């Protein structure tokens, strides 16, 4: 399974470059609320919250708009089937699903955020 992971030995400096990259890639604007990655306070520092590809969003979707890619294991949203009800976002344990304009978005492990991180805190891994 392919997923975005946070490296344990590197400290996040909360520069928001990962958040910016995600938001701009999917919505063509910088808005923290439109990013599928969130930066949260952790102790005296900060840490990224990412999609753990658990599938709770898929199991919650009543419109079968979320499916798991059989090759990568990544859960993906079919925008044509999505009605933007937000139940997937409510079910997300990491609270990183985005709902805008009656459509949901989630991390697809594309790596844009990892490439944008100057501290190299993020990485795409295969599990």
C-alpha positions in Angstrom: 0.0 0.0 0.0 1.2 3.4 -1.0 0.8 6.2 1.5 2.2 9.5 2.8 4.1 9.1 6.0 5.8 11.4 8.5 9.4 10.7 9.2 10.1 10.1 12.9 13.6 11.6 13.1 12.9 15.0 11.4 11.3 18.0 13.0 8.5 20.0 11.3 9.0 23.7 11.4 5.4 24.5 10.5 6.4 26.5 7.4 3.2 25.3 5.7 4.9 24.7 2.4 3.3 21.2 2.3 -0.1 22.7 3.0 0.4 25.3 0.3 1.5 22.7 -2.3 -1.5 20.5 -1.7 -4.0 23.3 -1.7 -2.6 24.9 -4.8 -2.3 21.6 -6.6 -5.9 20.6 -6.2 -7.7 24.0 -5.9 -5.3 26.5 -7.5 -5.2 28.7 -4.4 -3.5 28.7 -1.0 -6.1 28.0 1.7 -5.2 25.9 4.7 -8.8 24.5 4.8 -8.4 23.2 1.2 -5.3 21.1 2.0 -5.4 17.4 2.6 -2.6 17.7 5.0 -2.8 19.6 8.3 -0.1 21.0 10.6 -0.9 20.7 14.3 0.9 21.7 17.5 2.8 18.9 19.1 4.6 19.6 22.3 6.8 22.6 21.7 6.8 22.0 18.0 4.5 21.0 15.1 3.6 17.9 13.2 1.8 17.1 10.0 -1.4 15.1 10.1 -1.9 13.0 7.0 -4.3 10.5 5.6 -3.5 7.0 6.9 -5.5 5.3 4.1 -7.6 3.5 6.6 -10.7 3.2 4.4 -13.2 4.6 6.9 -14.2 7.2 4.3 -15.0 4.5 1.8 -17.1 2.5 4.3 -19.1 5.6 5.2 -19.8 6.8 1.6 -23.4 5.9 0.7 -22.9 6.8 -2.9 -20.0 4.5 -3.6 -17.9 7.4 -4.7 -14.8 6.2 -2.8 -12.9 3.1 -4.0 -9.5 1.6 -3.2 -7.0 1.4 -6.1 -6.1 -2.3 -6.3 -2.5 -1.6 -7.4 -1.6 1.2 -4.9 -4.1 0.6 -2.0 -4.9 4.3 -2.1 -8.5 5.3 -1.5 -9.7 7.7 -4.2 -12.9 9.8 -4.7 -14.8 9.6 -8.0 -15.9 13.3 -8.4 -18.8 12.2 -10.7 -20.3 10.1 -8.0 -19.5 12.4 -5.1 -22.5 14.5 -3.9 -20.5 16.4 -1.3 -22.6 15.2 1.7 -19.5 15.3 3.9 -20.0 12.0 5.7 -16.6 10.9 4.6 -15.0 14.0 6.2 -16.9 13.3 9.4 -15.7 9.7 9.5 -12.0 10.6 8.8 -10.1 9.9 12.0 -7.3 12.3 11.0 -9.8 15.1 9.9 -7.9 15.7 6.6 -10.7 15.2 4.1 -11.8 18.4 2.3 -15.3 19.2 1.1 -15.7 22.2 -1.2 -18.3 23.0 -3.9 -20.3 19.8 -3.1 -17.2 17.6 -3.8 -14.8 15.9 -1.5 -11.1 15.6 -1.8 -8.5 13.4 0.0 -4.9 12.6 -0.1 -4.0 10.3 -3.0 -0.3 10.0 -2.0 0.8 12.0 -5.0 3.9 13.3 -3.1 3.5 17.0 -4.0 3.6 17.9 -0.3 6.7 15.8 0.3 8.5 17.5 -2.5 7.6 20.9 -1.2 8.8 20.3 2.4 12.2 22.0 2.9 12.9 19.8 6.0 12.0 16.5 4.2 9.6 15.6 6.9 7.2 13.7 4.6 7.8 10.8 2.3 5.7 8.4 0.2 6.2 4.8 1.4 5.0 1.4 0.3 3.7 -0.9 3.0 
